[in-house]
Amino acid sequence: MNSLLRRLRHELFATPGDAVLSVALLALLTLAMGGLLRWALVQANWAVIQANSTLFAVGRYPAEQQWRLWLLTSLLVGAAGLSWGLLRAHPRADRQGLLWPRNDRVAVGLLAGLAVWLPWALGLTGGIQARWWGLAALLIGLRWLAGRQGASWPPRLLKLVPLVWPLLYLTGMVLIGGGMGVAKVSPSEWGGLLLTLLSASFAILLCFPLGVLLALGRRSELPLLRWASVIYIEFIRGAPLITLLFLGQNIFGFLLPNGLAPERVWRAAWVLTFFAAAYLAEAVRSGLAAVPTGQVEAARSLGLSQARALQHVVLPQALRVALPAMVGQFISLLQDTTLLSLIGLLELLGVARTVMANPEFLGKNAEVYLTLAVLFWCCCAALGLGSRALERRLDPRTVPSR
Amino acid sequence: MPPSSSSKLSPPLPPTGDTPPPWWRDRRVVPWLVQAAVGLVVLLVIAFLLGNLVRNLSAAGLLLTWRWLSQPAGFDLAESIVPFDAGMPYWRGLLAGLANTLRAVVGGLVGATVLGTLAGMAAFSSNGLLRGLARVYVEVVRNIPLLLQLVFWYFVVFLTLPNGAAAFQLPGIVLAKSGLYVAGLAEGLRWQGPHLLNGVWQAPVRLSVEFAALLTGLIIYSGAFIAEVVRGGIAAVPKGQWEAASSLGLRWFTTLRRVVLPQALRVILPGLNTQYISLAKNSSLAVAVGFSDLYSVAETTLNQTGRAVEVYLILLGVYLSLDLLISALMNGLNQLVQIRER
C-alpha cells in the first residue's frame, strides 16, 4: 500500500506543474467517463443492435441455410481448440510446459464470460444462446483434451494438424457459397461480419505469396523483373484504395471476355488482394534487406542452389524480421474492408448503413457505430497480440535452436 | 576402400574444360532466358487484357477520348473554392474537386503534425497519467478503421450539434450544425467575429460541417500514426543526451525542443513522409461524409459519362503527382536536417 502511494506520488505529483496537470486531467477524465457511462447505461437505446444482430452477423444469408454457418463455426472453433491445446502440449524449447499458463487462464475466463454475457445482452433466443454456450464448451474442452493428451500423440499425426486449416478454409468456402451438392447461396446474399471476415481472410491468404514474389522481383538482379515489380508496386501504392475498388467494379467487365467477369463481391476481394500485395511486398522487402549478404554467400558456398538458399536460408530470416510490418498490413487490410460499403457491398459498415436507413432505427448512429468500433478494435488488437506472441516464439534469442 | 563406396560418398566431379555445359545452363544465358520467359508471360497477359478492353470498350462506344471533358457537367458542388456551377464543363468540376482535396490535405497535414508531435512528446512526459493517455489515444485510434471514425464524427458528432443561439461558442469561434464559423477579416479589412443574423450564424470564414468532420477525422487518425513515428524518433536519441542536458540545468521542455527533437528529426522525417502520403490518399474517403473532393467529383463524372478508363487515369495521375510532390518536399527537408560532415 505504501509503495503504491509512493509510486502514485512519483508518477502524478512529482512537481507542482505535474500535480496541476494531473488534477486537471483527472477531472476531465472523470467527466468524460461519467458522461459516456451515463449515456451508455441510461440514454442509449441498444435495441437497434439486439433487433439486428443476425443482420450484423451474416447479412441477408437465407435463414434456412444458416445451419451451414453454424457447422462451419463449430469446425473452426474445434480446430482452434485443438491447435491451442497442442501448442501448449509442445511448448518452446526453453520453457517447461504448463498446461494452463496465466495468459491462458485469463483467456478462458474472458471467453467463458463473453459466451455467457454476449448472447444474453443481445437478447438471443434460448436455443441460440445454448448454441453459443456449446461452442465455448467445445473450444475449452478440446483445448483441455489436446493439452493433456497432445504430448503423447505420434509425431506423424502431429505433422498433419497444420493441414487442418487449409482444408477447413476450402470446406468453409463450399459451406458458405454452396456447390458440390450443397445448395448455392449467391455472394450478393453474404453480408455483415461474415463478408468482412471472408474478404479479409481471402485477401490476406492470397496477397502473401504475391507480395513475397513481388518483393523478390524488386530485389532481383534481372532488370526486367525488377522494373515490372517496381511499376506494379508504385502504381498500386500511388492510388487510394477507394479509386481501385471503384475501378474494379467498373472495369473488370471490360478486361475479361464477356461473361467471365466475377461477381461484385469477388471483384472487390481481388482488388483488395492486389492492393494488399503491393504493400506487403514493401514489408517483405525491408525484411530481405535485413538479411546480411554473408548468409547467401555462406549458403552458396555450402553448395545450395540459388533457389534452395532463398528457401532455406534467406526467406525464413527475412520473413521473421518482416513479421511485425506484415501483421500491421494485415490489420490495415481488415480495416480497409470497410471501404467495401462505399461501393455498395453489405459488409459490417454497409449493413450498419442499411439498418440506420430503416425508419424504426433512425438516429441510432451512435449506438451502431460504437458497437462496430468495439468489434473492430477487438479484432485488430487480437491480431496485434497474436503477432507479438508469434514474434517471441520465433525469436532466435529466446528459443535456443535444437 | 573399394572404389564403389568412395563414389557414393563424394559427388561426381563436374565436367572439366573439354565438355562445356549445355548452352541453356550457361550462366551468361540463364538470366536472359528467365527474363524472356517472364517478359513473354507479362506481355501475353497485358495483351489479353488490353485486347479485351479495346474490344469491349469499342463495343460499348467508349473508346479512349478526352472530348467529354469540355461538355457541361450538369451537377453542382455543395462547396468549392474555385467557382463552379452545373453549366461549366467537367474539367472545371474536377479542378474544383482537386482544390477541395488540396484544402483537406494541407489542413490535415498541419493539424495531424501538431497533434501527433504533441502526443509523441507526451509519451516521454514525467507525468504518468499523460503518458498513459497518449498510449490509450494511439492504441484506440489505430485499431479502428478510418472510415468508421469519419462517419462517426460526421453523423454522431457534427450532425447532432445545435443550431442558432444554442451553438457552441468560444471567443472568435462558433461551432453549429450549419458549420464552423471563425473570426477573420471581413469586407473593408475590418476584423469581424461570428455573429447571429436572423437566427443564422455569419462569419468571414465558414467551414462546412462536412469539411470539418473530414478534417477532424483525418487529423485524429493520422495524428495517432505520427505520434508513433515521433515517439520512435525520440526513443532513438541516446539517453545520455537527456542526462547531459538536464545536468546543464535545462528544463524538460527545453531539452526536448533544443536537444532531443533536432536529433530525432533525422529518424522522424522518413516515417513522416509515409504518413503524409497515406493522409493524402485517405482524404479520398471524403466521399463518405459528403464532401466534394476530387474522388467524389470523379465518381459522379464516371456515373454520368461511363468513362471508366479516362476518369481512372486522371485520378491515378493526380494522386501519384500529389504523392511525388509530398515525397520531394520531404526529401528536401530531410537533406536540411542531415548532419553535415565537416
Interface residues (C-beta under 8 A of the other chain):
Chain A: E11 L12 A14 T15 D18 L21 S22 L25 L26 L29 E221 L222 P223 L224 L225 A228 F235 R237 G238 A239 P240 L241 I242 T243 F246 L247 N250 I251 G253 F254 L255 L256 P257 N258 I331 Q335 D336 T338 L339 S341 L342 L349 N365 A366 Y369 L370 L372 A373 F376 W377 C380 A381 G384
Chain B: P31 V34 Q35 V38 G39 V42 L49 N52 L53 N56 L57 A60 S126 N127 G128 L129 L130 L133 E139 V140 R142 N143 I144 P145 L146 L147 L148 Q149 V151 F152 F155 V156 K281 N282 S284 L285 V287 A288 Y295 A298 E299 L302 A308 V309 Y312 L315 L316 Y319 L320 D323
